[in-house]
Amino acid sequence: MIRCLLTGTLHGDPERRTSKTGNPYCTARMKADASDGTAVWCSLIAFGDVGERLATLKGGAAISVSGRAKLSAWTGKDGTPAAGLDVTVDEIAAVLKGKPRPRDAAQPDRRPPVAAGFDDMDYFQV
Protein backbone atom coordinates (compact mmCIF):
# COMPACT_ATOMS: atom_id res chain seq x y z
CA MET A 1 0.00 0.00 0.00
CA ILE A 2 1.24 3.47 -0.85
CA ARG A 3 0.27 6.36 1.43
CA CYS A 4 0.39 9.71 -0.33
CA LEU A 5 -0.11 13.42 0.13
CA LEU A 6 -0.86 15.22 -3.14
CA THR A 7 -1.59 18.81 -4.06
CA GLY A 8 -3.14 19.69 -7.38
CA THR A 9 -6.07 21.10 -9.30
CA LEU A 10 -9.49 19.50 -9.77
CA HIS A 11 -10.20 18.74 -13.42
CA GLY A 12 -13.96 19.16 -13.77
CA ASP A 13 -16.54 19.09 -11.00
CA PRO A 14 -16.58 16.09 -8.65
CA GLU A 15 -19.44 13.62 -9.17
CA ARG A 16 -21.70 12.27 -6.42
CA ARG A 17 -22.52 8.60 -6.88
CA THR A 18 -24.26 5.79 -5.04
CA SER A 19 -22.97 2.24 -4.74
CA LYS A 20 -25.11 -0.84 -5.46
CA THR A 21 -25.66 -1.15 -1.71
CA GLY A 22 -26.91 2.44 -1.47
CA ASN A 23 -23.80 4.01 0.06
CA PRO A 24 -22.92 7.49 -1.27
CA TYR A 25 -19.43 8.34 -2.51
CA CYS A 26 -17.75 10.94 -4.68
CA THR A 27 -15.28 10.68 -7.57
CA ALA A 28 -13.07 13.33 -9.13
CA ARG A 29 -10.00 13.81 -11.32
CA MET A 30 -7.03 15.83 -10.16
CA LYS A 31 -3.93 17.03 -11.99
CA ALA A 32 -0.81 17.20 -9.80
CA ASP A 33 1.93 19.24 -11.46
CA ALA A 34 5.55 18.20 -10.90
CA SER A 35 8.41 20.67 -10.65
CA ASP A 36 9.88 19.45 -13.96
CA GLY A 37 6.80 20.54 -15.92
CA THR A 38 5.17 17.11 -16.15
CA ALA A 39 1.86 16.22 -14.53
CA VAL A 40 0.44 13.18 -12.77
CA TRP A 41 -3.26 12.50 -13.29
CA CYS A 42 -5.03 11.16 -10.22
CA SER A 43 -8.45 9.51 -10.00
CA LEU A 44 -9.95 10.27 -6.60
CA ILE A 45 -12.66 8.41 -4.70
CA ALA A 46 -13.94 9.51 -1.29
CA PHE A 47 -16.55 8.11 1.06
CA GLY A 48 -18.60 9.51 3.95
CA ASP A 49 -17.90 13.01 5.22
CA VAL A 50 -14.76 13.30 3.10
CA GLY A 51 -16.83 12.50 0.00
CA GLU A 52 -19.36 15.15 0.98
CA ARG A 53 -16.60 17.76 1.34
CA LEU A 54 -15.10 16.77 -2.01
CA ALA A 55 -18.51 17.09 -3.68
CA THR A 56 -18.83 20.73 -2.58
CA LEU A 57 -15.75 21.78 -4.57
CA LYS A 58 -15.73 22.97 -8.17
CA GLY A 59 -13.46 22.19 -11.10
CA GLY A 60 -10.30 24.29 -11.05
CA ALA A 61 -10.12 24.33 -7.24
CA ALA A 62 -6.66 23.84 -5.76
CA ILE A 63 -6.77 20.99 -3.23
CA SER A 64 -4.54 18.76 -1.13
CA VAL A 65 -5.54 15.15 -0.48
CA SER A 66 -4.04 12.32 1.51
CA GLY A 67 -4.92 8.67 1.25
CA ARG A 68 -4.06 5.26 -0.13
CA ALA A 69 -2.75 5.21 -3.69
CA LYS A 70 -2.43 2.54 -6.33
CA LEU A 71 -0.50 2.97 -9.57
CA SER A 72 -2.57 2.81 -12.75
CA ALA A 73 -1.62 2.58 -16.42
CA TRP A 74 -3.58 3.12 -19.62
CA THR A 75 -3.16 3.95 -23.28
CA GLY A 76 -3.95 7.54 -24.22
CA LYS A 77 -6.14 8.61 -27.13
CA ASP A 78 -3.02 9.14 -29.21
CA GLY A 79 -1.83 5.59 -28.50
CA THR A 80 0.93 6.49 -26.08
CA PRO A 81 1.14 4.74 -22.70
CA ALA A 82 0.29 6.83 -19.65
CA ALA A 83 0.45 6.33 -15.90
CA GLY A 84 -1.31 7.87 -12.93
CA LEU A 85 -2.64 7.20 -9.46
CA ASP A 86 -5.94 5.89 -8.14
CA VAL A 87 -6.36 7.47 -4.70
CA THR A 88 -8.83 6.53 -1.96
CA VAL A 89 -9.00 9.85 -0.13
CA ASP A 90 -8.86 9.92 3.68
CA GLU A 91 -8.43 13.68 4.14
CA ILE A 92 -9.00 16.70 1.91
CA ALA A 93 -8.22 20.39 2.22
CA ALA A 94 -8.84 23.32 -0.09
CA VAL A 95 -5.65 25.24 -0.83
CA LEU A 96 -6.14 28.96 -0.47
CA LYS A 97 -4.12 30.90 -3.00
CA GLY A 98 -3.62 34.48 -2.10
CA LYS A 99 -0.94 37.04 -1.58
CA PRO A 100 0.03 37.76 2.02
CA ARG A 101 -0.82 41.25 3.08
CA PRO A 102 2.22 43.42 3.82
CA ARG A 103 2.69 44.39 7.43
CA ASP A 104 1.71 47.99 8.07
CA ALA A 105 4.89 49.93 8.88
CA ALA A 106 2.97 52.39 11.05
CA GLN A 107 1.63 49.62 13.27
CA PRO A 108 3.41 49.63 16.65
CA ASP A 109 5.20 46.54 17.93
CA ARG A 110 2.74 44.82 20.29
CA ARG A 111 5.18 42.39 21.87
CA PRO A 112 5.68 42.87 25.61
CA PRO A 113 9.03 44.35 26.59
CA VAL A 114 11.70 41.82 27.43
CA ALA A 115 12.89 42.00 31.03
CA ALA A 116 16.62 42.45 31.46
CA GLY A 117 18.35 39.26 32.52
CA PHE A 118 21.92 38.38 33.27
CA ASP A 119 24.53 40.51 31.53
CA ASP A 120 25.79 37.58 29.51
CA MET A 121 22.26 36.75 28.35
CA ASP A 122 21.41 40.16 26.84
CA TYR A 123 22.12 38.93 23.31
CA PHE A 124 19.11 36.56 23.60
CA GLN A 125 16.63 39.42 23.88
CA VAL A 126 14.22 39.81 21.02
C-alpha positions, -999 to 999 in steps of 0.1 A, spaced: 0 0 0 12 35 -9 3 64 14 4 97 -3 -1 134 1 -9 152 -31 -16 188 -41 -31 197 -74 -61 211 -93 -95 195 -98 -102 187 -134 -140 192 -138 -165 191 -110 -166 161 -86 -194 136 -92 -217 123 -64 -225 86 -69 -243 58 -50 -230 22 -47 -251 -8 -55 -257 -12 -17 -269 24 -15 -238 40 1 -229 75 -13 -194 83 -25 -178 109 -47 -153 107 -76 -131 133 -91 -100 138 -113 -70 158 -102 -39 170 -120 -8 172 -98 19 192 -115 55 182 -109 84 207 -106 99 195 -140 68 205 -159 52 171 -161 19 162 -145 4 132 -128 -33 125 -133 -50 112 -102 -85 95 -100 -99 103 -66 -127 84 -47 -139 95 -13 -166 81 11 -186 95 39 -179 130 52 -148 133 31 -168 125 0 -194 152 10 -166 178 13 -151 168 -20 -185 171 -37 -188 207 -26 -158 218 -46 -157 230 -82 -135 222 -111 -103 243 -110 -101 243 -72 -67 238 -58 -68 210 -32 -45 188 -11 -55 151 -5 -40 123 15 -49 87 12 -41 53 -1 -27 52 -37 -24 25 -63 -5 30 -96 -26 28 -127 -16 26 -164 -36 31 -196 -32 40 -233 -39 75 -242 -61 86 -271 -30 91 -292 -18 56 -285 9 65 -261 11 47 -227 3 68 -197 4 63 -159 -13 79 -129 -26 72 -95 -59 59 -81 -64 75 -47 -88 65 -20 -90 98 -1 -89 99 37 -84 137 41 -90 167 19 -82 204 22 -88 233 -1 -56 252 -8 -61 290 -5 -41 309 -30 -36 345 -21 -9 370 -16 0 378 20 -8 413 31 22 434 38 27 444 74 17 480 81 49 499 89 30 524 110 16 496 133 34 496 167 52 465 179 27 448 203 52 424 219 57 429 256 90 444 266 117 418 274 129 420 310 166 425 315 184 393 325 219 384 333 245 405 315 258 376 295 223 368 284 214 402 268 221 389 233 191 366 236 166 394 239 142 398 210 
